[in-house]
Amino acid sequence: MLTLGIVFGDIPSGWIISRIGERMAMLWSTLIALIGGGLALAAMNPFMLGVGIFFIGLATSAFALARHAFLNTFVPFEYRARALSTLGGMFRAGAVMGPLLSAAVLAMTHTPLAAFWLMVIFTLATGAVLLFMPDPEKSFGRATRMRDSSGHSVTSGELEVEQETNGLFSTIVQNRKVLVRLGVASALVMALRSGRTVIFPLWAVSIGIKDADTALIIGLATAIDFLLFFSSGQIMDKWGRLASIVPSMIVMSSALFVLSVTHDVSTNVFWFVATAFLFAVGNGIGSGILLTLASDLADKRNPAPFLGAWRFITDSGAALAPMGIAAITAGLSLALASAITGVAGLVGVVMMLIYVPHFLPRNK
């Protein structure tokens, strides 16, 4: 439901941000996330919990786009790459802190609700930062404004994210060859990554690992992922895009294959930890590959529409994977769901090997 909310949020977010501005969009996203967190805390059944998580997904999509537009507006072009890479690093740092703090809170309170309270507290802190921080236009100078297609005054960042979502489906049709091939391959990468967020927690429950211990293990695995963040870009720049994505997907798929056959062995906890860490290594060495491929493939004169279509396709893969895994787990078994997700990753490897050289013949 989280990734489904992100996909649905991808469609209108650009239009909304261009109308109300980056800062207001982030503030409204914070409010929507708080509503989602409140619903999750008050949930009496799975449906209500799912609605709350869906709201958090909607907020995540709009906040991410607004954050992108904000940096594009106020950061000079010559510093933009470093600013965006720093933003990505901070996002991963937060992804490390979340599970580790959750592990500590869960150990003290012995209730899963504590993790949602932690999310609500940090969301309130985010809103406070947005409300009380100095006005960027006073600190850094007034943002450069222009007119969009409907005559509204927008900043360069707002215009970019509006363009990303304008004509989304027509852009998909116009670029159907590359999106059906490399877009689907990238959607499989996202499916593999999002599958982890479902398979590993469910696996921990099924073999009897405590909630706090699960959060600690996942937090440490995310830390490994974070430590490898900058190595991915070095690999791609030195040896090419395939040198990053192929080993990354093979390692992640292998981790899921190993996990799928260790459920009933006496050392299943060891194998759970080992495969979680192995998956994190694979994900780490593939950091940023989908953004890089999208930039390589987009029209340099007007990249925004293609980037919006690309994100919609890849986010759709991320949204469908958890639902597919849940269905296979309910109908058959979690071990089979893990193995099938691994197979999907290997299919993505084959597609990348075939289509990256075809669409990027001068791939660096």
N, C-alpha and C positions, 0 to 999 in steps of 0.2 A: 504493500500500500504506500510505503514511502516513495519508492521509485515510480509508482503509478501516478502519485501526486506530482512528482517532478515532471513527468512527461506531459500531463495535462497543463501544468503551469508554464511549460515551455511555449505554448501556443500564444497566449495573450500577454505574456510578461513584457515583451518589447513594446507593445502598443501602450500598455499601462505606464511603463517607466517614462516613455516619451511625453505622456500627458501630465504626470504629477511630479516628475523629477526623481533623481537617484535617491536623495536622502529621505524623502517622503515614502518612496517605494520600500526602502529598507525598514522604515518605522512601521508601516502597515504590515510588512512581512513578519516583523517581530510580534505584532499583535495577533496575527493569524496563527503563528507558531505557539503563542501562549494559549490561545483557544484550543488548539490541537492537544497541547500538553494537559490542559484542564480536562478535556474529554477523556484522554487516556487515563488520567488519575481517577476520574469518576466512573470509568467504564464498568458496567455490570455484566457485559457479555462481549464476545469477540467482535460483533458488528460495530458496537460503539467504540471499541478500541481501534478497529480498522479505520473508522471515520476520523478519529483523532490523529492517527498516524498519517492519513491522507492529507489532512490540513497542514501538518508539519512539512510534508512533501511539497505542497503548493507554495508554502512560505520559503522553502529552501530554493526552489527554482527562481522565484522573483528576486530574492535577496542576492543570489549568485549573479544574476544578470545586472542588477543595479550596482553591485560592487564592481563588476567589470566596467560598466559605463562610468562610474565614479572615477576610477583610476585613469581611464582613457581621457576623461575630461581634464583632470588636474595634474597628471604626470606628463612632463615633456616627452616627446617622441624618443629622444636619445636615451632616456632612462626607462622606457616603458617595459622592455623585456625583463630588466632586472626587477622592476616593481612587480610584474606579474609572477615571476618565478619566486619572489619573496612571499607574495600572497599565497602561492601554492604550497610553499614550505610551511607557512603559518597554519594553513588548513590541515596539513598532515600532522603538525604539532598538536593541534586541537584534537585530531583523531586519536593521537596517542594518549593525551591527558584524559579524555572522556572515559574510556574503559578503565583506566587505572584509578581515577577518582571514584568511579562507580563501584569498583571492586572494594575499595576502602569503606564506602558508605554502606554497601550491601553487607559486608562483614560485621559492621557495627549494628545495623538495624534489622538484618535478617528478613527484609521485605523487598520485593522487586519494585514497589512503588517509590522507593528511595531514589532509584535511578531517574525516574521521571521528575521528581522534585529537584534533583540536581540540574536537569535540563531546563526546568522552569526558572531556577535561580540564575543560571548563566544567560538565558534569554532576556530576563529582566535587566541583567547587567549590560547586555548588548544594547537594549533600548535606552538605558541611561547614558551610555557613551554617545549614542546618536543624538539624544535630546540636548545634552549639556556640552558637547564638544564645540569648539569655536567654529563659526561659519567659515567653510573653506574659501568662499569667495572673498572674505575679509582677510584671511591668513595668506592666501596664495595669489590673490588677484581674481578679478571677475572672469568667469569661464567664457570662452568663445562661444557665441550663440549663432545659430543659423535657422533657416526655415525648412521644415520637412515638407512632404508632398501635399499635406492638407493645410499648410500655412501656419502651423503652430511653431512658436519659438522654442527650440531645443538646443541642448549642448551637443558637441560632437559625439560624446559617449552615448547619449540618449538616442541620437540619430542612428548610430551603429546598431544598437540592440533592437530598435524599431525595424530597421532594414532586415535584421536576422529573422524576424517573424512575419514580415510582410510577404505575401505570396509564397508561404511555406510549401504548400502542396504543389503549386505550379513549378516551383524550383525543383522539387523532387522529381516531377515528370520530366523536366528539361535535362536533368542530370541523372536520369534513371540508370544508365549503363554503369557509371562508376558507383552509384549508390547501391544498386542491386548486387554488385560484386564486392567492392572494398567496403561499402557501407554495411552490408550484411556481415562481412568478416569482422568488422569492428564492433558490430552489435553482439557478435559471439564473444568477443573479448570482454565487453561490458557484462554479458550474461554470466561469464565465468567469474568475474570479479564480484558481482552482486550475489551470485550463488553462494559465495563464501559466507556472506552475512546471514544466510539462512541455514546452511548445512552445518557449520561448526557449532553454533549455539544449540541446535537441535541434537546434534551428536553428543554434546556434553551432557545434556539432559538425559539422553537415552543410556549413557554409560554411568550415570550417577555422580557426575562432577558437580560440586556446589556452585551456586550462582556467583559468589564472590571469587572463587577460584577460576571460573570460566572467564569472568571479566578481566582478571589479572593476566591470564594466559593470552587472551585476545589483545589486551593492551600491550603486552610485551612483543607480540607478533607485529602489531602495528608500528611499534618503535623500530623494529628491524626494517620494515617497509620504509619508514621515514628516513633511516640512515642511508638507504640506497637511492634516495630521491635524485641527487645530483649526478650519480654515476650513469643513470639512464641517458641523459643528454650528452654526456661525453662519449658513450658507446655509439649513439646515433650519429653524432658529428664525425666521429673517427672512422667507423666501419659501416655506416648506413642504417637505414630504418629496420631492415630485416634482422640485423645483428642484435637488435633489442627485442623486437616483438616475438620472434620465433622462439628463442630460448625462454623468454618470459612465459609464453603460453604452454610450452612443453613442460616446464617446471610446475606451473599451477595445475595442469591436467594430471601430471604424475602424482602430485600430492593428493588429489581427489581419488585417483585409482588406488593408491596405497591405503588411504583412509577407508575405502569401501570394503576392504577385505580384512579389517582389523577389529571389527565391532565385538566379536565374541572371543577374542584371544585374551589370555590372562594379563597381557601387557598393553591393553587397549588405551589406558590413560597416557602411557609413554608415547604411543603412536599418535594419539590425538595431539599432544604437544608438538611432536616432531613434524607432523604434516601441517599444523597451523603455522609453524615457523618456516617450513619449506615453501608453503604457499606465499607467505609474506616476502620471501626472497624473490620468488618469481614475479610477484606484483611490483616489487621495488625496482627491478631492472627493466621493467616496462613502463615506468612512470612517464607520463606526458606523451606517449607514442601516438595516441589517438588525436590529441590536439595538434601534434606535429604533422601527421598525415593529412589532417583537414587543411592546415595551412599550406601544405605542399600542393594540394589538389585544387584549392579555391582559386577563383579568378582574382588575380592580383589587383585589378582595377576596381572591383566591387566584390569583395570576399564575403560580406555579411550574409546575403541570402543563402549561399551554399553552406556556410558555417551553421546557420540556423537549421537547415535541412539535415545536415550531418548530425548535429546534436540531437535532433528529434529521433532520427533512426537509431542512434546508439543508446539514447535513453530508453527507447522502446524495448531494446534488447535487455537492458537492465531491469525493466519493469516486468517483462514476461517471464524471466528466469525464476524469480522466487515463486510465482504462481504455479509454474510448471513443476518445480521441485516439490512444492506443497502437495500438488495433485498426485505425483508419483509416489511420494511418501505415504499419503493417505491410502492410495490404491494398492501399492506393492510394498516398498520398503525404502528406508532412508539410505541404505547402502546402495541400492540400485539407482536412486536419484543422484547420489554422489558420482557413481560410475558414468551415468549418462551425461552429466554435466561435464565430466572429464572428456568424454567422446566429442561433445560439442566444441570443446576447446581445441581438440586436434583437427576437427573439420575447419575451424578458423585458421589454424596454422597452414593447412594445405591451400586454402583460399588466398591467404597472404602471400605464400610462396609463388602462386600462379599470377595474381593480379597486381601486386606491388610493382614488379618489373614491367608489366604491361602498361600501367597507367603512369608510372614514374620511371621511364626508361633511363633517365639520367639521375636516378636516385643517389643521393650522397651517401 
